[in-house]
């Protein structure tokens, strides 16, 4: 297993990171935010305003994974 993600999908501050794990895939969805010190961090907690981007990232991740799996057959 590689330490690098197979693919990333970013919409606004929301990112879906796709990982390949022994022939299957998993997805982490995070939201980026800036701290008071100006550092960028990631969170798995979301606001109401993030939900549409989460849904779109999840849909695009599903499409990307489906395409990968269909080319492996």
Phi, psi and omega in degrees: 000135181277152175277353179263144177292154177287328183193154174228142177235126184236129174229112184060234180266002182260134180230132170256120179254123184257129180244138176265128183228097175049054176089350176240176183231150171231159185228131171252132176244127181226163175239130178274147175210158180256131178283172177298336178276357180090004178276144176271133178230167176241148179224150173260007174264144187229154173263164177307320182292347179272344192298321180295317178294326176297314180298318180293319177297317180297318179296315180294325177295318179297318178297314181298314180296317179301318178296319179297315182293324181289331179279344180277347183273000000 
